[in-house]
Amino acid sequence: MSKDTIATVLERRSVRKYNPAHVPTEDLTIILEAGRQAPSAHNGQPWHFVAVRDPEVKKALGIACNNQIWIPHADVVIAGVGLPRLSERWFAIDVTIALQNMVLAATGLGYGTCWIGAFDEAKAKQVLGIPEELRLVALTAIGIAAERPAAKPRKPFAEIFSLDRFGAAIDLERRAVRTVR
């Protein structure tokens, strides 16, 4: 992994304030392509993505997303739609991986993003014309950030990682393993 990739992962923040400038088509194409290139179970690619730029549609989406009034201010909102008929077990994970690729590509290109998981699926599907049998997994807003939020606190390393067996923490300082009780 390159240092640029690591920096992008560490720089990503949830941005909810955007400038009115547009994401150029070339950059949006790169962002969408990053999603298309994501891995999926058995390479099934059980996804479809709706890129929304229409101000009225974004406004209706903001309402369907639990009245998140900031959503229409992003230049683009991408809706990740799962196709259960292609992968009943993995579609949600596969769509999530593809959306994360898009989020990281957008961050690497200098844009702000925000993962959107709070929504009324039926209302959002109606706004976007998504067929009943498909699933709206998540959305992400993309645009020119008007803020640079600080990093959120993270749990301690030893609390979330184990080596070989659950509860055997990794101590990178000492390059040793100790048991967490």
C-alpha positions in Angstrom: 0.0 0.0 0.0 1.4 3.4 -0.9 1.9 6.2 1.5 -0.7 8.1 -0.5 -3.2 5.4 0.0 -2.6 5.3 3.7 -2.8 9.1 3.9 -6.2 9.0 2.1 -7.6 6.4 4.5 -6.4 8.4 7.5 -7.7 11.7 6.0 -11.2 10.6 5.3 -13.8 12.5 7.4 -17.6 12.7 7.3 -18.3 16.1 5.8 -21.8 17.7 6.1 -21.0 21.2 4.8 -20.3 21.7 1.1 -19.4 24.6 -1.2 -21.7 25.0 -4.2 -18.9 24.2 -6.8 -19.3 21.1 -9.0 -17.2 17.9 -9.0 -15.9 17.8 -12.6 -17.2 15.0 -14.8 -13.7 13.6 -15.2 -13.3 13.3 -11.4 -16.8 11.8 -11.0 -16.0 9.2 -13.6 -12.8 8.2 -11.7 -14.8 8.0 -8.5 -17.5 5.8 -10.1 -14.8 3.6 -11.8 -13.3 3.0 -8.4 -16.6 1.5 -7.3 -16.9 -0.5 -10.4 -13.5 -2.0 -9.8 -14.3 -3.2 -6.2 -14.1 -6.8 -5.4 -17.3 -8.8 -4.9 -18.2 -12.4 -3.9 -17.6 -14.7 -6.9 -17.2 -11.5 -9.0 -20.9 -11.3 -9.0 -21.0 -7.5 -8.9 -24.5 -7.5 -7.4 -24.9 -3.7 -7.5 -26.2 -0.7 -9.3 -25.4 2.9 -8.4 -27.5 6.0 -8.9 -25.5 9.2 -9.1 -27.9 12.1 -8.2 -27.1 15.7 -9.2 -30.6 17.0 -9.7 -31.3 19.6 -6.8 -35.0 18.5 -6.4 -34.1 14.8 -6.2 -31.3 15.5 -3.7 -33.8 17.6 -1.6 -36.3 14.7 -1.7 -33.5 12.3 -0.7 -32.6 14.5 2.2 -36.2 14.2 3.5 -36.2 10.4 2.9 -32.9 10.3 4.8 -34.5 11.2 8.1 -34.7 14.9 7.2 -30.9 15.4 6.8 -31.2 18.9 5.3 -27.5 19.1 4.5 -27.6 16.4 1.8 -28.8 18.6 -1.1 -25.8 20.8 -0.6 -23.4 18.1 -1.8 -22.8 18.1 -5.5 -23.5 14.4 -5.9 -25.2 11.8 -3.9 -24.5 8.2 -4.8 -27.0 5.5 -3.9 -25.7 2.0 -3.6 -28.4 -0.5 -4.7 -28.0 -4.2 -4.0 -29.3 -6.8 -6.4 -30.3 -9.8 -4.2 -31.1 -12.0 -7.1 -27.4 -12.1 -8.0 -26.1 -12.7 -4.5 -28.7 -13.0 -1.8 -26.0 -13.5 0.9 -23.3 -11.0 -0.1 -25.0 -8.1 -2.0 -25.0 -5.7 1.0 -21.3 -6.3 1.7 -20.4 -6.1 -1.9 -22.2 -2.8 -2.4 -20.6 -1.5 0.8 -17.1 -2.3 -0.4 -17.8 -0.6 -3.7 -19.1 2.5 -2.0 -16.1 2.6 0.3 -13.9 2.5 -2.9 -15.8 5.5 -4.2 -15.4 7.3 -0.8 -11.7 6.7 -0.8 -11.3 7.8 -4.4 -13.2 11.0 -3.7 -11.1 11.7 -0.7 -7.9 11.0 -2.6 -9.1 13.5 -5.3 -9.7 16.1 -2.5 -13.4 15.9 -2.1 -15.5 15.6 1.0 -17.8 12.7 1.5 -20.3 11.5 4.1 -21.6 7.9 4.5 -25.4 8.0 4.8 -27.0 5.0 6.5 -29.9 6.6 8.1 -32.8 6.6 5.6 -36.3 5.3 5.1 -35.6 2.7 2.4 -39.2 2.7 1.0 -39.2 6.5 0.6 -35.7 6.7 -0.8 -36.4 3.9 -3.3 -39.5 5.8 -4.4 -37.6 9.0 -4.9 -35.0 7.2 -7.0 -37.3 4.9 -8.9 -35.6 1.8 -7.5 -37.6 -1.4 -8.2 -39.3 -3.1 -5.2 -37.2 -6.3 -5.4 -33.9 -4.4 -5.1 -32.4 -3.1 -1.9 -31.0 0.4 -1.1 -27.9 -0.5 1.0 -26.4 3.0 1.7 -25.6 6.4 0.1 -22.7 8.7 0.1 -22.6 12.4 -0.5 -19.7 13.9 -2.5 -18.7 17.5 -3.0 -16.3 20.3 -2.3 -15.9 20.4 1.4 -16.7 23.6 3.2 -15.4 22.2 6.5 -12.6 20.0 7.7 -13.9 18.0 10.6 -11.5 16.8 13.2 -10.8 13.1 13.5 -13.3 11.3 15.8 -11.9 9.3 18.7 -11.1 5.7 18.1 -11.0 2.7 20.5 -7.6 1.6 21.6 -5.7 -0.7 19.3 -5.6 -3.5 21.8 -9.3 -3.4 22.4 -10.2 -4.2 18.8 -7.4 -6.4 17.5 -6.2 -9.9 18.5 -3.4 -12.1 17.3 -4.2 -15.7 16.3 -7.0 -16.0 18.9 -9.7 -13.7 20.2 -8.4 -11.9 23.3 -4.7 -12.3 22.5 -3.8 -8.6 21.9 -1.1 -7.4 19.7 1.4 -5.1 21.4 3.3 -3.3 18.7 5.5 -1.4 21.1 7.0 -4.6 22.5 6.4 -6.8 19.5 4.9 -9.2 21.9 1.5 -10.7 22.6 -0.3 -10.5 25.9 -3.7 -11.9 26.9 -6.5 -9.3 27.4 -9.0 -10.4 30.0 
